[in-house]
């Protein structure tokens, strides 16, 4: 079977597949005692496990890497690992009003090219039994490091499952969810499914989605009904062996390696093969998807940028060609349609980082590769 894939636009079929992947989640309730304050019951989210968080030996509850990684990974990776990108808090309630209290890791709640809603917002979704999909509900709009907000009010009184995506480019120190006193509330444990583990750059980290739920990793998780661990590290995903060793600790369903945008062609030539081989020492058969460097939005008019992209693609392709015959579980995704086929390339905010349109298109491209891999794995498990 040919595993080098150049993707075509998916269009309306994505919507159909999204609806078809109705969440078949089964989560255990977790007993959490609330604090009562002014007619609201407040539930501390550090009192139950967080989905898409792989290590419990962390220095801060919502950090993404274990404390023992400090000093082994680069300072840039360590700093980025304090962000809560990709993590999800799940709960069930019939409350008609939802509030949040939270303190952010950093007081820099927004960036020049990314709004506070994406950098530091809490993005709320609910499962709709009628459509069998997760649907958006509300987003916080933080203006300072510590906030108490009414997420949403006037909800129809009906028990629903909710999930809250945590901030992409900020961390969370404390988080409590408030419901009117007397309302039902059940904290839910994460799903037990093996996750897709996504290692990448600022783009995977979430830059520059307007909301955490609009990051392409979050979209993939909803569409494929699978946990997706976000190990995107802005500006610092450079395939160091220390990262390969950490990835190897995780029992992933699929690994996605998407570090090329932070690397030069020479770095790819020197590091990609040892990185994959190190991962294969512990995970010899887990599918690995290599993703090419996306095209810069203005590479058509800047020859130097066009060359950077083309050189990166060439070197990653060489690595794939070297390994593909001996590794049947290695896959490859071309950059051609990661951000869409339109020549004006309106899918970025700054030529590099996807806007929400770019995130949607990247989710389309990845879904087209990941869904068949997952279906193959499920079929093998069923034998």
Protein Blocks (a to p, Z undefined) as FASTA:
>chain_A
ZZbdcdddfkjmlmmmmmmmgcfbdcdddddddddeehiacddfklpccehiabfbbfbf
kbcbdfklgojacfklmmmmmpcghiacddddfbfbdcdddddfbfclbcfkbcfklmmp
ccdddddfklopacdfbdcddfbfbdcddfbghiacddddddddddfkbccfbdcdddde
hiacddddddfbdcddddddfklnopacfbfklpmklmmmmmnopacddfbdehiagoia
klmmmmmmpccfbdcddfklmpcfklmmmmmmmmmmmmmmmmmmbccddddddddfklmm
mmklmmmmmmmmmmmmmmmmmmmmmmmkbccddfklmnojbfnlpabfnomaccfklmmm
mmmmmmmmmmmmmmmmmmmmmZZ
